[in-house]
Amino acid sequence: MTGRDPHEQGRVATGLELFYDLVFVVGFSVATGLAGHQLAEAHYTAALVGFFLCTFATIWAWINFAWFASAFDTDDWVFRVVTLVQMIGVAIIAVGMPPVFDSVAGGGDIDNRVMILGYVVMRVGMVIQWLRAAAESEQCRRACLTYAVAIVVAQFCWVAIAIAHLPLGSTIVAMLVAGLIELMGPVIAETRAGGTPWHAHHIAERYSLLTIITLGEGVVGVVALLSAQVAVDGWTLDTAILGFFTMTTTFAMWWIYAAVPVGEALHARRGKCFPWGYGHIVLFMAAVGVGVGLHVAALYLEHHAEIDDQIVAASFAVPMAVFCLGVVVMYGHLLGFDAVSVVQAGVVIVVIVASIIVCSAGASVIVALVVASLAPVAMVIVDELVGDGRRERALGALRGA
């Protein structure tokens, strides 16, 4: 485990990495369902706090493993066994999600003990990986030890949080501090301790694959929404229109994300990795959040929601806006902002605001959802009209700078 060649030709995700990603489907699915039900029942604090804590823990654990594997994946028996330990940790996190949501909704202390246990199990696995890399890679030893120390310090904080039974506000502050320690470890390791030999095209593919998984929650949400609509009104023209546009929007979200040449940009400018990589925490949450919004809409159509039309529409439109604008920011960070970026951002804002306005004006939730679903579609249309030329020019400038 001496570090892989960051310029290795044909580097792609391994079968183990793909299997590892499948475990996260469960975590995102549980968080989506729980957040959707809490939001539909007007438990806004429980929905938002529970969703943030559970998805952050899941996403961050995935991110650290992805970057480690990009730099040091040996795929030997030790690597595989430790990866299994981390997969078990993800399952424990998923089991611990319901108590988090229920405890916040009940107004008491956050019951995060099981979730933190699963998180610690995952992070212990990562410590083993980083220590092994430190022992076998002299060139990367300082960076690997920095990663390991940051993780260990953060885990002491997480365990203390689980034991302390703090009130909601204090728990959130303590968890933010522990999360900040986790986030600072890689920054120090990569910028002040020599760094690791991660592969730009490989890490771009890994993030793309998790984006597909998070967008899968939107597909599940579409099915739930259509099932609810059919149960209430049967197969009607409205049902067909709703199904077409909501499925199209998840496809368009993938399309516009995949249009950004991340691998080439990171290969040319490795220093752009941290804003891009950390920014994906918000992007992943937004993609899962679209699925939450569709679940809320399904519960509303089944008359199982206690919120008004505007909240239902916003639960879908807001994360959609965050995702679409996040892709614009990602493109601008990697390749530079231009007039097309401004046009795409403007179109997204107009469409999302219009969806809320038409709902407030008395239009049905279905109409509001259809309008909001046009945001990524409009981005795709703009990109297809002028995208190829702008990407080639931007990449050329990046390589020549």
C-alpha positions as MATLAB code, in Angstrom:
seq = 'MTGRDPHEQGRVATGLELFYDLVFVVGFSVATGLAGHQLAEAHYTAALVGFFLCTFATIWAWINFAWFASAFDTDDWVFRVVTLVQMIGVAIIAVGMPPVFDSVAGGGDIDNRVMILGYVVMRVGMVIQWLRAAAESEQCRRACLTYAVAIVVAQFCWVAIAIAHLPLGSTIVAMLVAGLIELMGPVIAETRAGGTPWHAHHIAERYSLLTIITLGEGVVGVVALLSAQVAVDGWTLDTAILGFFTMTTTFAMWWIYAAVPVGEALHARRGKCFPWGYGHIVLFMAAVGVGVGLHVAALYLEHHAEIDDQIVAASFAVPMAVFCLGVVVMYGHLLGFDAVSVVQAGVVIVVIVASIIVCSAGASVIVALVVASLAPVAMVIVDELVGDGRRERALGALRGA';
ca = [
       0.000    0.000    0.000;
       2.531    2.539   -1.240;
       0.139    4.688   -3.225;
      -1.185    4.292   -6.745;
      -0.122    6.240   -9.812;
      -2.311    9.385  -10.003;
      -1.845    9.316  -13.800;
      -2.709    5.640  -14.240;
      -4.390    4.995  -17.593;
      -7.859    3.465  -17.680;
      -8.453    3.794  -13.936;
     -12.097    3.016  -13.104;
     -14.141    2.055  -10.065;
     -13.613   -1.522   -8.856;
     -16.300   -4.098   -8.205;
     -15.715   -3.709   -4.466;
     -16.283    0.040   -4.671;
     -19.539   -0.508   -6.538;
     -20.659   -3.083   -3.955;
     -19.692   -0.668   -1.179;
     -21.845    2.040   -2.773;
     -24.910   -0.212   -2.745;
     -24.984   -0.156    1.062;
     -25.518    3.593    0.930;
     -28.721    3.078   -1.035;
     -30.234    1.745    2.183;
     -29.045    4.697    4.252;
     -30.373    7.288    1.816;
     -33.654    5.405    1.413;
     -34.280    5.287    5.168;
     -33.427    8.980    5.595;
     -35.688    9.923    2.670;
     -38.681    8.035    4.013;
     -38.273    9.314    7.566;
     -37.756   12.937    6.536;
     -40.735   12.763    4.185;
     -43.094   11.489    6.882;
     -41.888   14.026    9.454;
     -42.287   16.876    6.988;
     -45.735   15.690    5.927;
     -46.772   15.683    9.597;
     -45.537   19.286    9.962;
     -42.647   18.270   12.228;
     -40.322   20.688   10.475;
     -37.501   20.675   13.034;
     -37.391   16.885   13.153;
     -37.451   16.650    9.368;
     -34.670   19.179    8.788;
     -32.402   18.303   11.729;
     -32.817   14.562   11.304;
     -32.275   14.754    7.557;
     -29.146   16.883    7.900;
     -27.520   14.775   10.615;
     -28.286   11.417    9.017;
     -27.331   12.317    5.462;
     -24.181   14.178    6.535;
     -22.939   11.169    8.509;
     -23.615    8.887    5.558;
     -22.138   11.156    2.898;
     -19.012   12.079    4.821;
     -18.189    8.444    5.597;
     -18.495    7.675    1.888;
     -16.331   10.634    0.839;
     -13.379    9.698    3.042;
     -13.371    6.101    1.813;
     -13.625    7.210   -1.826;
     -10.539    9.419   -1.602;
      -8.573    6.796    0.323;
      -9.409    4.103   -2.235;
      -8.473    6.458   -5.070;
      -4.989    6.810   -3.608;
      -4.279    3.443   -1.956;
      -6.717    0.744   -3.123;
      -4.851   -2.592   -3.132;
      -7.973   -4.813   -3.245;
      -6.190   -7.458   -1.170;
      -7.848   -9.437    1.625;
      -7.035   -6.898    4.341;
      -8.509   -4.040    2.308;
     -11.631   -6.091    1.596;
     -12.189   -7.155    5.223;
     -11.803   -3.610    6.530;
     -14.182   -2.413    3.831;
     -16.701   -4.980    5.082;
     -16.382   -3.465    8.565;
     -17.221   -0.069    7.121;
     -20.232   -1.483    5.275;
     -21.505   -2.914    8.567;
     -21.127    0.562   10.046;
     -23.357    2.006    7.311;
     -26.035   -0.560    8.125;
     -25.868    0.387   11.812;
     -26.212    4.064   10.879;
     -29.385    3.235    8.939;
     -30.783    1.316   11.937;
     -30.062    4.324   14.155;
     -31.857    6.860   11.970;
     -35.463    6.347   13.200;
     -34.593    7.119   16.860;
     -32.940   10.369   15.740;
     -36.054   11.587   13.900;
     -38.474   10.350   16.568;
     -36.541   11.880   19.462;
     -36.361   15.315   17.802;
     -40.067   15.144   16.930;
     -40.819   14.229   20.552;
     -39.062   17.349   21.811;
     -36.529   15.573   24.015;
     -32.795   14.940   23.716;
     -31.545   13.540   20.412;
     -31.330    9.758   20.595;
     -28.290    9.418   18.344;
     -26.472    6.630   20.159;
     -27.026    3.882   17.589;
     -26.270    6.177   14.666;
     -23.049    7.385   16.290;
     -22.102    3.770   17.054;
     -22.418    2.929   13.366;
     -20.448    6.020   12.411;
     -17.656    5.168   14.847;
     -17.506    1.620   13.474;
     -17.024    3.050    9.986;
     -14.377    5.494   11.110;
     -12.440    2.846   13.040;
     -12.239    0.977    9.748;
     -10.834    4.086    8.074;
      -8.259    4.558   10.850;
      -7.028    1.029   10.197;
      -6.736    1.796    6.497;
      -4.851    5.063    7.034;
      -2.473    3.521    9.576;
      -1.715    0.653    7.227;
      -0.975    3.119    4.426;
       1.230    5.141    6.801;
       3.221    2.029    7.716;
       3.779    0.986    4.105;
       4.110    4.306    2.278;
       7.050    6.370    3.435;
       6.303    9.145    0.945;
       2.721    9.607    2.183;
       3.298    8.757    5.854;
       2.745   12.250    7.252;
      -0.468   12.731    5.311;
      -1.824    9.311    6.287;
      -1.021    9.862    9.963;
      -2.700   13.274    9.807;
      -5.848   11.651    8.444;
      -5.751    8.990   11.178;
      -5.199   11.464   14.026;
      -8.023   13.751   12.867;
     -10.425   10.804   12.669;
      -9.463    9.525   16.135;
      -9.864   12.951   17.750;
     -13.247   13.394   16.078;
     -14.410    9.961   17.266;
     -13.693   10.881   20.889;
     -15.948   13.890   20.328;
     -18.696   11.747   18.784;
     -18.579    9.248   21.650;
     -18.748   12.082   24.186;
     -21.802   13.475   22.375;
     -23.514   10.083   22.491;
     -22.855    9.703   26.210;
     -23.663   13.275   27.287;
     -27.421   13.357   26.411;
     -27.292   17.081   25.682;
     -30.337   19.198   24.760;
     -31.113   19.597   21.076;
     -29.330   22.914   20.573;
     -26.188   21.858   22.455;
     -26.082   18.548   20.632;
     -26.221   20.248   17.248;
     -23.382   22.629   18.214;
     -21.251   19.744   19.511;
     -21.893   17.731   16.360;
     -20.935   20.691   14.190;
     -17.622   20.958   16.083;
     -16.940   17.239   15.636;
     -17.866   17.516   11.970;
     -15.505   20.465   11.535;
     -12.651   18.385   12.952;
     -13.493   15.654   10.437;
     -13.515   18.159    7.570;
     -10.236   19.835    8.560;
      -8.261   16.561    8.682;
      -8.118   16.085    4.896;
      -7.393   19.780    4.286;
      -4.350   19.683    6.569;
      -3.205   16.310    5.226;
      -3.428   17.297    1.569;
      -2.101   20.866    1.813;
       0.439   20.756    4.671;
       1.470   17.124    5.078;
       2.448   16.133    1.567;
      -0.915   14.899    0.298;
      -1.925   11.581   -1.254;
      -1.804   10.302   -4.871;
      -5.540   10.365   -5.645;
      -6.588    9.914   -9.263;
      -8.586   12.790  -10.780;
     -10.602   10.767  -13.299;
     -11.238    7.969  -10.802;
     -12.516   10.306   -8.092;
     -14.702   12.103  -10.642;
     -16.253    8.757  -11.585;
     -16.782    7.824   -7.940;
     -18.667   11.058   -7.229;
     -20.691   10.586  -10.396;
     -21.727    7.113   -9.253;
     -22.890    8.357   -5.851;
     -24.784   11.153   -7.592;
     -26.648    8.474   -9.549;
     -27.460    6.681   -6.282;
     -28.811    9.855   -4.677;
     -30.833   10.621   -7.788;
     -32.244    7.129   -7.442;
     -34.200    8.399   -4.441;
     -35.957   10.716   -6.864;
     -36.887    7.759   -9.049;
     -38.284    5.950   -5.996;
     -40.159    9.133   -5.127;
     -41.654    9.276   -8.627;
     -42.964    5.734   -8.242;
     -44.441    6.570   -4.828;
     -46.026    9.727   -6.228;
     -47.580    7.941   -9.197;
     -48.836    5.131   -6.978;
     -50.557    7.677   -4.746;
     -52.063    9.507   -7.711;
     -53.350    6.292   -9.283;
     -54.807    5.147   -5.940;
     -56.772    8.398   -5.657;
     -57.829    9.183   -9.246;
     -56.816    6.150  -11.295;
     -54.932    6.461  -14.570;
     -55.755    9.890  -15.963;
     -54.098   12.395  -18.270;
     -52.863   14.277  -15.178;
     -51.214   11.089  -13.924;
     -49.446   10.533  -17.244;
     -48.240   14.149  -17.376;
     -47.046   14.020  -13.776;
     -45.182   10.768  -14.351;
     -43.532   11.986  -17.539;
     -42.304   15.281  -16.120;
     -41.123   14.001  -12.729;
     -39.216   11.097  -14.278;
     -37.797   13.430  -16.915;
     -36.559   15.831  -14.262;
     -34.454   13.187  -12.468;
     -33.011   12.193  -15.834;
     -32.270   15.835  -16.637;
     -30.573   16.269  -13.253;
     -28.184   13.451  -14.148;
     -27.720   14.848  -17.666;
     -26.694   18.315  -16.544;
     -24.427   16.939  -13.824;
     -22.686   14.587  -16.259;
     -22.123   17.446  -18.719;
     -19.407   18.927  -16.484;
     -15.962   17.496  -17.452;
     -14.850   17.012  -13.861;
     -12.038   14.523  -14.469;
     -10.269   16.708  -17.018;
     -10.653   19.816  -14.858;
      -9.338   18.178  -11.680;
      -6.482   16.575  -13.594;
      -5.420   20.000  -14.837;
      -5.971   21.775  -11.505;
      -5.765   19.389   -8.533;
      -5.967   22.323   -6.121;
      -9.654   22.760   -6.965;
     -10.500   19.459   -5.292;
     -11.619   20.666   -1.844;
     -14.369   23.164   -2.781;
     -15.559   20.670   -5.396;
     -15.420   17.625   -3.111;
     -16.893   19.268   -0.012;
     -19.461   21.142   -2.068;
     -20.856   17.785   -3.107;
     -22.113   17.279    0.432;
     -24.729   19.931   -0.327;
     -25.260   18.579   -3.840;
     -25.845   15.018   -2.597;
     -28.204   16.254    0.114;
     -30.160   18.241   -2.460;
     -30.492   15.215   -4.758;
     -31.802   13.105   -1.880;
     -33.978   16.052   -0.855;
     -35.749   15.952   -4.225;
     -36.741   12.393   -3.364;
     -38.007   13.613    0.013;
     -40.149   16.216   -1.736;
     -41.694   13.609   -4.003;
     -42.452   11.392   -0.997;
     -44.149   14.350    0.707;
     -46.209   14.975   -2.413;
     -47.248   11.317   -2.475;
     -48.393   11.482    1.148;
     -50.287   14.683    0.356;
     -52.140   13.076   -2.536;
     -53.052   10.156   -0.263;
     -54.446   12.677    2.265;
     -51.819   11.657    4.831;
     -50.188   15.083    5.088;
     -50.975   17.892    7.496;
     -49.293   20.689    5.555;
     -50.654   23.090    2.967;
     -50.061   23.088   -0.784;
     -47.257   25.656   -0.703;
     -45.152   23.598    1.718;
     -45.659   20.495   -0.414;
     -44.545   22.354   -3.539;
     -41.589   23.942   -1.728;
     -40.417   20.569   -0.365;
     -39.758   19.565   -3.983;
     -38.844   22.914   -5.525;
     -36.264   24.062   -2.956;
     -33.931   21.032   -3.109;
     -34.364   21.047   -6.890;
     -33.165   24.654   -6.979;
     -30.222   23.859   -4.693;
     -29.139   20.972   -6.915;
     -29.435   22.898  -10.178;
     -27.691   25.998   -8.856;
     -25.088   23.757   -7.228;
     -24.225   22.297  -10.639;
     -23.837   25.834  -11.994;
     -21.487   26.701   -9.124;
     -19.539   23.468   -9.635;
     -19.054   24.262  -13.317;
     -17.999   27.813  -12.510;
     -15.516   26.671   -9.879;
     -13.882   24.133  -12.163;
     -14.023   25.907  -15.522;
     -14.953   29.511  -14.781;
     -18.271   31.347  -14.833;
     -19.533   32.740  -18.115;
     -22.692   34.194  -19.640;
     -24.190   30.721  -20.081;
     -23.801   30.074  -16.349;
     -25.718   33.266  -15.637;
     -28.470   32.282  -18.076;
     -28.793   28.806  -16.568;
     -28.935   30.157  -13.016;
     -31.489   32.768  -14.024;
     -33.701   30.207  -15.739;
     -33.622   27.939  -12.683;
     -34.592   30.764  -10.338;
     -37.429   31.914  -12.591;
     -38.850   28.400  -12.986;
     -38.652   27.564   -9.274;
     -40.218   30.870   -8.218;
     -42.938   30.380  -10.829;
     -43.791   26.958   -9.389;
     -44.355   28.458   -5.938;
     -46.325   31.390   -7.358;
     -48.714   29.206   -9.384;
     -49.295   27.048   -6.327;
     -49.995   30.099   -4.168;
     -52.346   31.388   -6.842;
     -54.550   28.312   -6.500;
     -53.100   25.857   -8.991;
     -52.884   22.232   -7.882;
     -49.798   20.672   -6.361;
     -49.457   18.572   -9.503;
     -49.154   21.703  -11.648;
     -46.576   23.178   -9.259;
     -44.502   19.979   -9.393;
     -44.615   19.917  -13.177;
     -43.466   23.546  -13.385;
     -40.610   22.991  -10.915;
     -39.504   19.885  -12.803;
     -38.744   22.075  -15.832;
     -35.711   23.670  -14.116;
     -33.099   21.000  -14.950;
     -34.733   20.391  -18.325;
     -34.215   24.046  -19.214;
     -30.575   23.775  -18.126;
     -30.081   20.793  -20.426;
     -31.591   22.674  -23.371;
     -29.291   25.653  -22.818;
     -26.254   23.409  -22.420;
     -27.017   21.394  -25.545;
     -27.321   24.580  -27.594;
     -23.969   26.082  -26.556;
     -22.329   23.620  -24.161;
     -19.749   21.843  -26.302;
     -17.973   24.965  -27.451;
     -17.816   26.581  -24.019;
     -16.440   23.422  -22.380;
     -13.688   23.007  -24.967;
     -12.678   26.639  -24.662;
     -12.667   26.471  -20.867;
     -10.637   23.254  -20.769;
      -8.185   24.665  -23.293;
      -7.668   27.759  -21.167;
      -7.262   25.584  -18.063;
      -4.609   23.387  -19.677;
      -2.750   26.340  -21.131;
      -2.740   28.459  -17.974;
];
